């Protein structure tokens, strides 16, 4: 009996040792797994994030674009940019802005000119994503305007002006002050004096300075021939059946000009980072330059894609895109 109890005790000790050994191995495996997973999580969450530094007024729209069209660099954040704040130090990513490079300034007049932009679609370290070109809109049954449509003696129709919007008035000033392709003379006198003089000198509708964009769009569908110089996005915001009634063309130039420009708002992207960081963003850069991406951006803003192979929503977009691709230079600004 004693020998038997000794044997049973020995077997229990051996079994206990076996269980402890297996348990230790199991604990060791679990511990190593936890450490590996923890290291992976630490590495993942400490991995630097690409920064989209986006103009404050378009940051919500940019978030929608990224959500619906995920970029290759999936770890990112969108930060709203106030005014012309510089890109944060130590970060890498892109500035997305309507205030891009300085371009070629005109002395004494707040216009920025970009020569050959439609061919290169790049300027310095910035490149173009989409545009909102200013075009002349009219009912498609009415003739396209010639330069003579500025003449007060012209009886073929009248010109509409959204006169309570400063940008619409400034756009007209720029066209009238462009004395050569891409060259603008200085506007003399006060803004208010010139504004009043403008509506007295050209065949705009009565009380043009009181009109909003909504009011001028209502006027364009009346029976007589009328013409409206406006951003494409204004036309694209109309109801579909109204868009179908419209035709568009670029602003008519002087007959002796051998180059022509296009006024447009531009959405720029500027890459930011050191050489190594820029290498890590190569796929994202290509994604931004892809026609499908630029089409999605343009559709969000009701603009046109900068890429020549971008998809266009309708005939107004197509005509505006042709004007962009054939332009010798693009100019913007003149809102001071």
CORQUI-V170291 format. One record per run of one state. SS is the DSSP state (helix for helix, strand for strand, loop for the rest). FROM is the first residue (numbers start at 1). LEN is the number of residues. If there is no record, write none. Layout:
BEGIN
ss = <SS/SS>
from = <FROM/FROM>
len = <LEN/LEN>
END
This chain:
BEGIN
ss = <loop/helix/loop/strand/helix/loop/strand/loop/strand/loop/strand/loop/strand/loop/helix/loop/strand/loop/strand/loop/helix/loop/strand/loop/helix/strand/loop/strand/loop/helix/loop/strand/loop/helix/loop/helix/loop/strand/helix/loop/helix/loop/strand/loop/strand/loop/helix/loop/helix/loop/helix/loop/strand/loop/helix/loop/strand/loop>
from = <1/2/47/50/56/69/76/82/93/98/104/107/109/116/117/121/122/124/126/140/147/151/158/161/166/178/181/183/185/191/202/204/205/208/211/213/220/226/232/237/240/244/246/250/261/273/275/281/282/290/291/302/304/306/315/327/329/334>
len = <1/45/3/6/13/7/6/11/5/6/3/2/7/1/4/1/2/2/14/7/4/7/3/5/12/3/2/2/6/11/2/1/3/3/2/7/6/6/5/3/4/2/4/11/12/2/6/1/8/1/11/2/2/9/12/2/5/3>
END
